[in-house]
């Protein structure tokens, strides 16, 4: 974490990686000890969006949204180079690099350890995952790197708009399928839950807190709640798949490898391109994170719609869910610790 975040969130944030590791272990353990409870919680969903997780995501993203000065959104134009990098990585690089990595690892390197009947399905799941840029968790990652709030919100909204038109053609091209069943209900409900409603609440809440002069005080109070929500989310995500993880750990590990490489590749490429173009670190950080993370709810829904609940594609997208938080936190750490190096390069 950057120093300002460490001071504001204290010991809890300093050892966040340790707490996340413990949350992963707890989630897997509890998912196997109390499967009925996690099955019940996992089934509380609408259009493949789990409502308990959605509520926790709100707790995580509202502090970031409260920081946004909504009257200054037009200033994002000054960061258009960062926008261009993020859009390019998300739509011109990430789906195609994931297709290449999936083919290389699953068709060649790992072919002897995977069910040959599921190989095409696994690769399809990886492509679906990479073709859907993240909507909600990006706000969390951006906040952890002191990202520019207006840039983050504008970039996420732009990606969602592009996704409406580009998701199906890109997936169809890479899968060689004439028509793709896009789970529109998942896409639109996600935008409503993770952007429209929280932004309205944050806009109203910010005006009210500013009028009373207590915005900073409330943001400080919300920090521990936000981090606690992140850990509970990790427990739930790993608890939902606790039985699956222990039932076929090798398959999950092998699928996680190309996903992890893809995250680091795209985050690094976005970070270096932003540095090369002289983009401020507060924009380059969230740009790299947006370029690397995935909209796993949409990917899971599309995989189930196209290939079925028990398919390899559905499993591959679920592995993306499991990889998302721990791997993205390491990217956050790299972005924060390299800030002085980054800024030396753009002076």
ABEGO torsion letter per residue (X at the ends): XBAAAAAAAEAAAAAAAAAAAAAAAAAAAAAAABAAAAAAAAABBBGGBBAAAAAAAAAAAAAAAAABBAAAAAAAAAAAAAAAAAAAAAAAAAAAAAAAAAAAAAAAAAAAABBAAAAAAAAAAAAAAAABBBAAAAAAAAAAAGBBAAAAAAAAAAAAAAAAAAAAAAAAAAAGBABBBBBAAAAAAAAAAAAAAAAAAAAAAAAAAAAAGAAAAAAAAAAAAAAAAAAAAAAAAAAAAAAAAAABAAAAAAAAAAAAAAAAAAAAAAAAAAAAAGBBAAAAAAAAAAAABBBAAAAAAAAAAAAEAABAAAAAAAAAAAAAAAAAAAAAAAAAAAAAAAAAAAX
